[in-house]
Amino acid sequence: MSEDSFQEDLELQVVRQTEPFESFFRKEFPRMVAVAYAISGSRWAAEELAQEAFLRAYKSWDRVSQYDKPGAWLRRVTINLSNSLLRRRVSEVRALQRYAAGTPTAVDKHPDNELAFWAQVKALPSRQREAVVLHYVDGLDTAFIAEVLDISESSVRTHLQRGREKLVRNLDIEDLR
């Protein structure tokens, strides 16, 4: 056995020091609530979505804690849960409209209507919305967003730029920086 392969075996056997779940939770929970709120549009749902994401992380903490960036995994789960909630809401509204036999019901897309800005953020295509939320709400850089969304950094920059352009145009503001 060469010294290089022996060293590699030793490195593989070294158990990685992981952050305790409790400190990970305390550090990340407020940020996950903010991300979920920005995507779902509901304060109540945001806490539920963040709790569900953390429950999934807790159940798999032995595996998740070994990731290079467990926060990226958590953000992806939070975004997926938030998007699923939006899809369910749209389906429920459509079902109610069909039930009303052609008489559309006046249902807001998001029960907790916020400022026009957040309404426009929620109206962005999903990748643009996710990139904008992770950048402006969670304060992440494009490299970390790329890891969370499992896309290239150039794609993140494109989604951010297109999202900014739509927000500036739809809100009639000069710039979004």
MOTAFEN-V797460 format. One record per residue. RES is the residue in one small letter. D_LAST is the distance of its C-alpha to the last C-alpha in Angstrom with 2 decimals. Layout:
# MOTAFEN-V797460
((RES;D_LAST) (RES;D_LAST))
This chain:
# MOTAFEN-V797460
((m;56.12) (s;54.12) (e;52.25) (d;48.89) (s;49.58) (f;50.92) (q;47.73) (e;45.65) (d;47.89) (l;47.40) (e;43.62) (l;43.78) (q;45.99) (v;43.75) (v;42.20) (r;38.54) (q;37.61) (t;35.51) (e;33.52) (p;35.48) (f;34.20) (e;34.16) (s;31.73) (f;29.50) (f;29.60) (r;28.86) (k;25.85) (e;24.30) (f;25.47) (p;22.89) (r;20.06) (m;22.03) (v;22.60) (a;18.89) (v;18.39) (a;21.53) (y;20.65) (a;17.32) (i;19.36) (s;22.66) (g;21.78) (s;24.72) (r;24.88) (w;28.48) (a;27.92) (a;25.03) (e;27.48) (e;30.14) (l;27.97) (a;26.90) (q;30.58) (e;31.74) (a;29.44) (f;30.78) (l;34.29) (r;34.00) (a;32.74) (y;35.61) (k;38.20) (s;37.19) (w;36.21) (d;38.82) (r;37.10) (v;33.42) (s;33.68) (q;34.87) (y;31.72) (d;29.65) (k;26.66) (p;28.01) (g;24.60) (a;23.54) (w;26.69) (l;26.07) (r;22.57) (r;24.15) (v;26.96) (t;24.75) (i;22.76) (n;26.13) (l;27.70) (s;24.92) (n;25.19) (s;28.96) (l;28.81) (l;26.91) (r;29.54) (r;32.32) (r;31.04) (v;30.94) (s;34.42) (e;35.72) (v;34.55) (r;36.18) (a;39.33) (l;39.54) (q;39.16) (r;41.92) (y;44.04) (a;43.74) (a;45.51) (g;43.11) (t;41.95) (p;38.22) (t;37.22) (a;34.36) (v;32.28) (d;28.62) (k;26.60) (h;25.41) (p;27.78) (d;25.30) (n;23.25) (e;20.10) (l;17.70) (a;17.04) (f;13.57) (w;15.38) (a;18.07) (q;15.85) (v;14.40) (k;18.10) (a;19.06) (l;17.11) (p;19.50) (s;20.11) (r;18.61) (q;15.28) (r;15.42) (e;16.52) (a;13.87) (v;11.01) (v;13.13) (l;14.03) (h;10.62) (y;8.99) (v;12.49) (d;14.51) (g;12.20) (l;13.94) (d;13.55) (t;14.39) (a;18.03) (f;18.61) (i;17.05) (a;19.38) (e;22.22) (v;21.63) (l;21.47) (d;24.11) (i;22.46) (s;21.60) (e;18.42) (s;18.23) (s;18.52) (v;15.65) (r;13.42) (t;15.02) (h;14.55) (l;10.82) (q;10.60) (r;13.19) (g;11.79) (r;8.50) (e;11.07) (k;13.38) (l;11.24) (v;10.26) (r;13.97) (n;15.52) (l;13.88) (d;14.34) (i;11.12) (e;9.82) (d;6.18) (l;3.79) (r;0.00))
